[in-house]
Every structure is written in structure tokens, then in C-alpha cells.
Amino acid sequence: MLTLSSEEKQFISRLDDLLERVEERYQEAATDFLEPRLQMVAEEYLRSRKIQRYLFCGGYEGAERKRLVLFPEYSEPNCEMAKISLFRFQGKLDFVSVNHRDFLGAVMGLGLRREKFGDLLVRESGFDLFVQQEAAEYLEQQELRVKHVPLKGEEYPLAAFEPPQQNIKEIHIMVASMRLDTVLAHGFQLSRSKAMELIQGGQVKVNHSEVGENDYLCRQGDMISCRGKGRIAIGALSGETRKGNLKLCILKYI
């Protein structure tokens, strides 16, 4: 069983209201976009109530942020029920250094709340953005600028979408243990003390759940994210040195 925060308990309450609406009106309903942790919370709760009439959709296979769609009995479920639109923003960014955080800040600067849009995927000349259909008209009316460069946004067909290739850097290291503070320090090139400070400050998540213990033991396949610094994944363990240190591959998303 997951230990729920007060915000997650409030989410479960809203989910109950949505379930009741589906049963009363006999039509599908969808949540806002959910981060992976809330998807886990929702799925555990629905399974505890033996509810199977749901699916998660993010606009494309492999999406991180998704909408939860609840549907009544005898309905044929499909991701069109999630009502997701895709916008492609492009501009002349040849001489401007921009990253994911810059684009995200620009979108939120338009007044669009984070839960109203899903994944933001960076491309060479801009980015792709998955949004709730009800927000699509609002986006079309806005002028988006990133570092003073105007970007033009146009709706793009979901069926034609192909995710951009993700850049991953392999970092081969040797560690004395799989402690979170040790792995975090190596993965983001931090001092051990800085890594401990970030963990204790609630800035670090493992597999989308906040972890506040420096001595938390990581495992192969774990995804570690650090607010403001990005994320890494623990790759292959390839043995030990004669002194007992572990040979570890870290995958850094860049």
C-alpha cells in the first residue's frame, strides 16, 4: 500500500466524485494530466475497489504524463476519450540556447496550469506539447515567446506524431555502495554534501516518489529525478572490483 500525502488524499476524493459522475450520467470522464506518482496512486485505489473500467492515455505510446479515463459498463474504451490535442511550436532558435525548462516556463507564463498539459518534448526548432482539447483554442490565441524569440504554434495530427530521439549519456562509475546520496552525487556531478542536502530538502524522487533518506538503497532500473537538474536511470551492474567497489552504469537524460 502506498503512503499518501494530504494532496494525494484530496486527489482520491476528487476521483471518487468522478467515478460517481460516470455511474450517474453513464458517460466517460477524464482527469487532468497526472504525473507518474498520481497514476500509481489512482491505479492502486481503483484496483482496491475492483474497478477495471479505466485506461491511461498521454497522446502517444511511452508518454510520462497521462490522463485517466473512466468509462461506464459496455463502453468500448479508446484513447480518443482522453480528448488530447498536440501542438507543435516552432521558431528561429538557431542562435539562442534554450532547453526544456525555458519552454516549460514560457507555456506556464501563458497562464496554462501544469495539470492542463502533458508531456513537453523538445525538438530542434521548438517543441511539441500535448494538451487537453479544451485548452487548444486558448493556445491558438496566444503569442508564445522564448527568450524574446516568437514561436508559432499549430495543431498537429496525433496519428502522424513520432517522438524525438532522446539523448542519453552513459556514465560508468565505481561506487562503494548503492546509497542514494552516492549515486546522486555521481550522476549529477555533485559533492556528497550537496547531494545529501538535496535529498533531505525533498528535491529528489526515486521512481516518482519522494525519498528523504540519504542511505536509501537504489536498485538496477531505478529512475532518479532531482528538481532543477534532470533525471538519471541506474543501468547495468557489471561486477565488483578487487576492493569490493561496484561497477555501475548510470544513464543520464540530456
N, C-alpha and C positions, 0 to 999 in steps of 0.2 A: 504493500500500500504506500502511495506517495504521501509525504507530509505536505499539507497545503498551507500556503500563506493566506493572509486575510484577503488579498486581492484575488487569489485563486478560488477561495470560497465564494466570493461575490460573483465570480465568473460562473461557478456551478449553479448559483441561484438564478442567474440570467439564462443559463442553459435549460434549467427546469421550466422557466417561463416559455422558452422557445418550443420545448417538447409539448407543452400543454397547448400552445397555439397550433402546432402541426396536427394534433389529435382533434382539436375542436373544429378547425377550418378544413381539415382534410386536404392540405396542400403543403408542398415542400417549403422549407425555410432555411436560411443560411446565416451563419455567424459572420462577424467581421473576419479579417485575416488574422490567423493565430500563429504565434511563434511556436517552434517545436515543443517547448515545455508545456504550453497550454494544450497542444494537440495530445500530448501524453496524458495530461490531466483529464481531458474530455473523454478520451478513449477508455481510460480505466473506469471512469464514472459510468459511461454507457454500458460497458461490459458488466459492471456490478449490478446494473438494473436489467441486464439481459436484453438490451436493446441492440438490434442488429441493422436497423434501417437507417444507415448513415454512410457517408463517404467523405473523404478529404480531397479537395481539389485546389491546386495553386496556379493553374493555367498551362502547365507543362509538366512532363514527367521529370521527377527529380527536384521539384520546387521545394524550397525550405519553408516559406510561409504559406499557409493554406487556409481556405475557408472550409468550415464544417457544414455539410449539407445534411439536413434531417428530412426524411420523406415518409409519407403515410404508407400503410399497407397497400399492396397490389400496384404501387407505382413502379415504373421501370427507371431505376436510378441512372443518371449520367451527369457528367461534369458541366453540361450546359446549365444545370440547375444552380450552379455556383454563381452564374452571371458575372463573369470576369472578362474584362477588356484588356487589350495590350496596346500600349502607346510606345512609339519609337521617337525619341528626341535626338535630333542631330544638329550640329553646328560646326563652325570653323574653329576647331580646337587644336590646330596644328602647332601653334606656338604658345599654348597655355598648358601648364602642368595641373591636371585635375585628377581626382580619384573618387572612389565610391562615396566617401564622406562628403565631398563637395557636392556631388549630385544629390545625395540624400538631403543635405541641408537646404539645397535650392528648392526641392519639391516640398519639404515641410514649411519652407518660407512662404509658399503659396497659401498656407492655411489648411493644407490637407493633413488630417490626423494620421498618425502612423498605422493605425489599425484599418484604415480605409484602402491601403495599397499593400501589395505583396512584395515579391522579390524585385529588386532593382539590379539589373545586370549591365555592367559596363561594357561598352563597345568602343571601337577605335575612334569614332567621330561623335560619340554620345552615349546613350544608354537606353535600355528597354525597361518599361515599367508596367507591372501588372496591377490593375486597379479594379475596384468594384464598378460595375456598369453605371450605377447611379452617380458616380463621380466623374464619368467620362466627359459629359457635357461641360462640367465645371473646368476640367483640364483644357478643353479645346478653347475656352475663352481667356485663358491666362497666358501671359508672356513670361517664359522662364529664362532666367539668366544665370550663368555660372561664371564667376569671376569676370563679370561685365560682358561676357560673350552670350548673345541671344541664341537660344536653341528652339528649333521648330518641332512641335510635337504633332504626330499624326497617328491615328488609329491604324494598327497593323493586324492582319488576319492571324488568329491563333493557329490555324491549320498550317500556315507557312512558317511558323516560328522554329528556329533552330538555336539552341543555347550557344553562346560564345564559348570558345575553348578557354578552360580555366588554367591559369598559370600556377603551377605547383613547384616549389623548390624543395629538393631533398637535402636534409641536413643530417650528416652522420656524426654521431657523438658517442662518448663513453660516459656513463653515469654510475655513481656509487649505488644508487637506488632509484626506484620509480616514484619517489616522493613528488608531489605536485609542484612544490617550490623549486625543486631541482630541474624538472622538465620544463617548467615555465621559464625559468632563467635562461636555459639553453635555447629554447625555441624562439624567444623574442630578444635574445642577446641583452639580458638584464643582469644586474647584480643580484645575488641571492637575497640581500636585504630588501631590494626594491620588489622582487617577486613576492616575498612574504608580505610586504606592505599592501600590494595589490590584492592578494588573496584575502587577507584579514579585513580589507576595506570593502569586500563584497563585489570586486570588479571582475572576478574570474568564475567561469562556468565550465563544468565538465559534462558533456552530453546534454547541454542545455539546462542543467540545474546548477544553481549557485553552490559553490563549495568554499567554505571558510577555514578549512583546516590545512595548514601547510604540509602536514605529514600524510595527507590523503594519498593512497597508493594508486597510481594510474595503471591502466592495462592497455595491451595492444588493441588498437581500433578506437580508443577514446578520442573524442573531439573536444579540444580545449579552446575556449574563446576568452579573450581579455578585452574589456571595454576600451575602445580607442586605439587598440593595437592590432586587432585582427584575430585570426584563429589558426590553430595548428592541429594536426592529427598525429597520433602515435602509430608509426608504421611497424616494420618488421623488427623483431629482436633477433639478432644474428649470433648470439652466443656470449661468452664471457671471456675477459682477459685473464691472464695468469694471476693477476692480483684480485680477481673477483669482480671487476667492474663490468657493467653490462654494455654491450654494443647495440646501440639503438639508432633507428632511422626515424627522423621527425619530418613530416610533410607540412610545409608552410605555404599557405594560400596567399598569393601576392597579386 
